[in-house]
Amino acid sequence: MFLHIIQATPIGDFRVDVTFNDGKHGIADLSEVVQRGVFAQLSNHEEFAKLYVDTELETIVWPNGADLAPEFVYFQAFKNDPSLAEQFKAWGYTH
């Protein structure tokens, strides 16, 4: 099954309340993401809050064209869940 984001709401401090198509729901902390590259434009709280779920890409995007892979957002939301450690390792994510 491919992972998709079906709902996302910014909740402050660069965190996103997010729901995935596998039924999991969590809070993704993206505060480190907005510190670099194309995402630095989103370090302004107002700009960050403009995120939305693109129904074609099935992930969160911003009006400036930035987007994040659903797997990365999933990792940010659930990186402390030991039951997902092997999946994250397979995706190349570690913390």
MDTraj code that builds the backbone (N, CA, C; nanometers):
import mdtraj as md
import numpy as np

residues = "MET PHE LEU HIS ILE ILE GLN ALA THR PRO ILE GLY ASP PHE ARG VAL ASP VAL THR PHE ASN ASP GLY LYS HIS GLY ILE ALA ASP LEU SER GLU VAL VAL GLN ARG GLY VAL PHE ALA GLN LEU SER ASN HIS GLU GLU PHE ALA LYS LEU TYR VAL ASP THR GLU LEU GLU THR ILE VAL TRP PRO ASN GLY ALA ASP LEU ALA PRO GLU PHE VAL TYR PHE GLN ALA PHE LYS ASN ASP PRO SER LEU ALA GLU GLN PHE LYS ALA TRP GLY TYR THR HIS".split()
xyz = np.array([
    [0.0838, -0.1177, 0.0000],
    [0.0000, 0.0000, 0.0000],
    [0.0887, 0.1245, 0.0000],
    [0.0556, 0.2177, -0.0856],
    [0.1257, 0.3450, -0.0881],
    [0.0688, 0.4352, 0.0195],
    [0.1551, 0.5092, 0.0845],
    [0.1157, 0.5975, 0.1932],
    [0.0718, 0.7323, 0.1374],
    [-0.0425, 0.7811, 0.1852],
    [-0.0955, 0.9109, 0.1433],
    [-0.1435, 0.9881, 0.2649],
    [-0.1369, 1.1187, 0.2559],
    [-0.1933, 1.2051, 0.3592],
    [-0.3349, 1.2402, 0.3161],
    [-0.4297, 1.2197, 0.4059],
    [-0.5691, 1.2503, 0.3716],
    [-0.6214, 1.3746, 0.4431],
    [-0.5533, 1.4164, 0.5487],
    [-0.5952, 1.5367, 0.6216],
    [-0.4741, 1.5959, 0.6903],
    [-0.4640, 1.7283, 0.6896],
    [-0.3533, 1.7956, 0.7584],
    [-0.3973, 1.9350, 0.8004],
    [-0.3677, 1.9680, 0.9253],
    [-0.4030, 2.0983, 0.9800],
    [-0.2843, 2.1526, 1.0594],
    [-0.2370, 2.2730, 1.0257],
    [-0.1299, 2.3320, 1.1056],
    [-0.1834, 2.3671, 1.2445],
    [-0.1045, 2.3369, 1.3491],
    [-0.1512, 2.3617, 1.4859],
    [-0.0564, 2.4519, 1.5647],
    [0.0363, 2.5160, 1.4975],
    [0.1284, 2.6081, 1.5642],
    [0.2656, 2.5477, 1.5850],
    [0.3637, 2.6354, 1.5998],
    [0.5028, 2.5948, 1.6225],
    [0.5536, 2.4964, 1.5175],
    [0.5085, 2.5134, 1.3931],
    [0.5510, 2.4307, 1.2802],
    [0.5139, 2.2833, 1.2982],
    [0.4066, 2.2592, 1.3703],
    [0.3547, 2.1231, 1.3872],
    [0.2269, 2.1084, 1.3054],
    [0.2044, 1.9855, 1.2596],
    [0.0888, 1.9563, 1.1752],
    [0.0148, 1.8359, 1.2323],
    [-0.1147, 1.8522, 1.2516],
    [-0.2030, 1.7422, 1.2902],
    [-0.2363, 1.6708, 1.1594],
    [-0.1960, 1.5460, 1.1468],
    [-0.2024, 1.4781, 1.0174],
    [-0.2647, 1.3392, 1.0293],
    [-0.3428, 1.3029, 0.9266],
    [-0.4052, 1.1708, 0.9182],
    [-0.3641, 1.1069, 0.7859],
    [-0.3289, 0.9789, 0.7934],
    [-0.2819, 0.9044, 0.6766],
    [-0.3861, 0.8021, 0.6323],
    [-0.3699, 0.7529, 0.5102],
    [-0.4656, 0.6572, 0.4549],
    [-0.4600, 0.5203, 0.5212],
    [-0.3616, 0.4960, 0.6079],
    [-0.3584, 0.3698, 0.6827],
    [-0.4355, 0.3817, 0.8144],
    [-0.4980, 0.4986, 0.8364],
    [-0.5775, 0.5212, 0.9563],
    [-0.5015, 0.5832, 1.0715],
    [-0.3688, 0.5921, 1.0603],
    [-0.2898, 0.6501, 1.1694],
    [-0.3030, 0.8024, 1.1691],
    [-0.3054, 0.8562, 1.2884],
    [-0.3210, 0.9995, 1.3094],
    [-0.2158, 1.0435, 1.4103],
    [-0.1497, 1.1548, 1.3833],
    [-0.0476, 1.2021, 1.4758],
    [-0.0106, 1.3469, 1.4515],
    [0.0879, 1.3913, 1.5251],
    [0.1391, 1.5278, 1.5139],
    [0.2815, 1.5209, 1.4587],
    [0.3025, 1.5835, 1.3440],
    [0.4352, 1.5886, 1.2823],
    [0.4997, 1.7228, 1.3152],
    [0.6158, 1.7180, 1.3774],
    [0.6912, 1.8389, 1.4087],
    [0.7850, 1.8671, 1.2917],
    [0.7570, 1.9746, 1.2195],
    [0.8362, 2.0089, 1.1013],
    [0.9257, 2.1302, 1.1260],
    [0.9513, 2.1613, 1.2525],
    [1.0297, 2.2805, 1.2860],
    [1.1719, 2.2753, 1.2301],
    [1.2310, 2.1578, 1.2204],
    [1.3662, 2.1482, 1.1642],
    [1.3648, 2.1632, 1.0124],
    [1.2569, 2.1232, 0.9496],
    [1.2454, 2.1292, 0.8033],
    [1.2512, 2.2731, 0.7542],
    [1.1861, 2.3647, 0.8255],
    [1.1772, 2.5030, 0.7786],
    [1.3069, 2.5810, 0.7979],
    [1.4109, 2.5144, 0.8390],
    [1.5397, 2.5801, 0.8603],
    [1.6305, 2.5738, 0.7379],
    [1.5892, 2.5028, 0.6318],
    [1.6831, 2.4826, 0.5212],
    [1.6149, 2.4807, 0.3840],
    [1.6952, 2.5127, 0.2840],
    [1.6548, 2.5025, 0.1445],
    [1.5273, 2.5761, 0.1094],
    [1.4515, 2.5177, 0.0193],
    [1.3262, 2.5766, -0.0270],
    [1.2277, 2.5951, 0.0884],
    [1.2441, 2.5167, 0.1925],
    [1.1521, 2.5230, 0.3056],
    [1.1787, 2.6427, 0.3968],
    [1.2947, 2.7076, 0.3834],
    [1.3257, 2.8244, 0.4665],
    [1.2225, 2.9351, 0.4459],
    [1.1618, 2.9403, 0.3279],
    [1.0557, 3.0382, 0.3018],
    [0.9361, 3.0165, 0.3935],
    [0.9257, 2.8966, 0.4490],
    [0.8121, 2.8622, 0.5344],
    [0.8414, 2.8858, 0.6819],
    [0.9572, 2.9449, 0.7131],
    [0.9917, 2.9694, 0.8532],
    [0.9067, 3.0809, 0.9138],
    [0.8333, 3.1507, 0.8308],
    [0.7341, 3.2470, 0.8766],
    [0.6074, 3.1684, 0.9106],
    [0.5573, 3.1857, 1.0314],
    [0.4418, 3.1071, 1.0763],
    [0.3203, 3.1236, 0.9848],
    [0.2990, 3.2439, 0.9338],
    [0.1844, 3.2670, 0.8452],
    [0.1996, 3.1899, 0.7148],
    [0.3196, 3.1883, 0.6600],
    [0.3434, 3.1135, 0.5359],
    [0.3308, 2.9635, 0.5598],
    [0.3863, 2.9157, 0.6696],
    [0.3770, 2.7733, 0.7019],
    [0.2313, 2.7299, 0.7130],
    [0.1490, 2.8133, 0.7738],
    [0.0082, 2.7793, 0.7979],
    [-0.0746, 2.7699, 0.6701],
    [-0.0186, 2.8079, 0.5564],
    [-0.0906, 2.7997, 0.4286],
    [-0.0874, 2.6595, 0.3688],
    [-0.0317, 2.5635, 0.4417],
    [-0.0238, 2.4266, 0.3884],
    [-0.1628, 2.3700, 0.3617],
    [-0.1685, 2.2783, 0.2666],
    [-0.2934, 2.2082, 0.2361],
    [-0.2583, 2.0724, 0.1775],
    [-0.3575, 1.9847, 0.1725],
    [-0.3370, 1.8528, 0.1124],
    [-0.3715, 1.8631, -0.0353],
    [-0.2750, 1.8344, -0.1202],
    [-0.2974, 1.8303, -0.2644],
    [-0.3595, 1.6952, -0.2967],
    [-0.4790, 1.6961, -0.3537],
    [-0.5501, 1.5704, -0.3789],
    [-0.4857, 1.4866, -0.4885],
    [-0.4088, 1.5481, -0.5760],
    [-0.3393, 1.4718, -0.6796],
    [-0.2110, 1.4093, -0.6247],
    [-0.1330, 1.4876, -0.5525],
    [-0.0076, 1.4378, -0.4951],
    [-0.0301, 1.3572, -0.3677],
    [-0.1427, 1.3804, -0.3027],
    [-0.1809, 1.3129, -0.1784],
    [-0.0776, 1.3332, -0.0680],
    [-0.0312, 1.4569, -0.0582],
    [0.0607, 1.4968, 0.0482],
    [0.0397, 1.6439, 0.0769],
    [0.1112, 1.6957, 0.1771],
    [0.0969, 1.8378, 0.2068],
    [0.1872, 1.9190, 0.1155],
    [0.1331, 2.0329, 0.0736],
    [0.2042, 2.1247, -0.0148],
    [0.1788, 2.2671, 0.0340],
    [0.2569, 2.3590, -0.0192],
    [0.2406, 2.5005, 0.0111],
    [0.2280, 2.5763, -0.1203],
    [0.1685, 2.6960, -0.1166],
    [0.1523, 2.7755, -0.2388],
    [0.2832, 2.8059, -0.3115],
    [0.3975, 2.8054, -0.2419],
    [0.5255, 2.8337, -0.3083],
    [0.5781, 2.7133, -0.3869],
    [0.5039, 2.6020, -0.3862],
    [0.5440, 2.4824, -0.4604],
    [0.6153, 2.3780, -0.3771],
    [0.6490, 2.4099, -0.2539],
    [0.7155, 2.3123, -0.1665],
    [0.6182, 2.2009, -0.1291],
    [0.6707, 2.0810, -0.1187],
    [0.5913, 1.9679, -0.0707],
    [0.6837, 1.8718, 0.0022],
    [0.6226, 1.7836, 0.0792],
    [0.6988, 1.6836, 0.1536],
    [0.6461, 1.5452, 0.1209],
    [0.7359, 1.4497, 0.1105],
    [0.6948, 1.3110, 0.0877],
    [0.6093, 1.2646, 0.2053],
    [0.5005, 1.1938, 0.1781],
    [0.4167, 1.1434, 0.2873],
    [0.4957, 1.0582, 0.3862],
    [0.5928, 0.9822, 0.3360],
    [0.6734, 0.8971, 0.4231],
    [0.7550, 0.9802, 0.5228],
    [0.8047, 1.0945, 0.4761],
    [0.8810, 1.1815, 0.5652],
    [0.7918, 1.2389, 0.6748],
    [0.6723, 1.2820, 0.6375],
    [0.5782, 1.3365, 0.7356],
    [0.5388, 1.2272, 0.8348],
    [0.5195, 1.1057, 0.7844],
    [0.4862, 0.9902, 0.8691],
    [0.5983, 0.9665, 0.9705],
    [0.7220, 0.9705, 0.9218],
    [0.8368, 0.9543, 1.0110],
    [0.8376, 1.0624, 1.1184],
    [0.8138, 1.1862, 1.0785],
    [0.8138, 1.2955, 1.1758],
    [0.7033, 1.2784, 1.2800],
    [0.5923, 1.2216, 1.2405],
    [0.4804, 1.2021, 1.3333],
    [0.5011, 1.0828, 1.4258],
    [0.5667, 0.9779, 1.3767],
    [0.5720, 0.8518, 1.4520],
    [0.7134, 0.7984, 1.4760],
    [0.8146, 0.8837, 1.4670],
    [0.9529, 0.8359, 1.4782],
    [0.9860, 0.7728, 1.6128],
    [0.9077, 0.7989, 1.7131],
    [0.9333, 0.7393, 1.8449],
    [0.8533, 0.6119, 1.8697],
    [0.7845, 0.5628, 1.7678],
    [0.7064, 0.4390, 1.7794],
    [0.7974, 0.3214, 1.7428],
    [0.8381, 0.2410, 1.8412],
    [0.9319, 0.1316, 1.8125],
    [0.8767, 0.0278, 1.7154],
    [0.7462, 0.0161, 1.7047],
    [0.6887, -0.0821, 1.6122],
    [0.7091, -0.0420, 1.4664],
    [0.7474, 0.0828, 1.4418],
    [0.7690, 0.1303, 1.3052],
    [0.9170, 0.1463, 1.2706],
    [1.0053, 0.1126, 1.3631],
    [1.1491, 0.1342, 1.3437],
    [1.2024, 0.0667, 1.2178],
    [1.1629, -0.0561, 1.1932],
    [1.2116, -0.1282, 1.0744],
    [1.1627, -0.0626, 0.9459],
    [1.0370, -0.0179, 0.9452],
    [0.9832, 0.0494, 0.8265],
    [1.0610, 0.1774, 0.7994],
    [1.0859, 0.2550, 0.9035],
    [1.1603, 0.3794, 0.8857],
    [1.3022, 0.3527, 0.8368],
    [1.3636, 0.2490, 0.8885],
    [1.4982, 0.2123, 0.8439],
    [1.4961, 0.1759, 0.6956],
    [1.3943, 0.1022, 0.6526],
    [1.3810, 0.0643, 0.5116],
    [1.3640, 0.1871, 0.4225],
    [1.2983, 0.2892, 0.4745],
    [1.2790, 0.4137, 0.4000],
    [1.4027, 0.5032, 0.4055],
    [1.4996, 0.4697, 0.4907],
    [1.6202, 0.5501, 0.5040],
    [1.6112, 0.6601, 0.6080],
    [1.5122, 0.6512, 0.6966],
    [1.4952, 0.7519, 0.8020],
    [1.5406, 0.6962, 0.9358],
    [1.6259, 0.7722, 1.0026],
    [1.6689, 0.7371, 1.1380],
    [1.6718, 0.8652, 1.2203],
    [1.6710, 0.8504, 1.3500],
    [1.6815, 0.9707, 1.4351],
    [1.7789, 0.9504, 1.5462],
])
top = md.Topology()
chain = top.add_chain()
for i, resn in enumerate(residues, 1):
    res = top.add_residue(resn, chain, resSeq=i)
    for name in ("N", "CA", "C"):
        top.add_atom(name, md.element.get_by_symbol(name[0]), res)
traj = md.Trajectory(xyz[None], top)
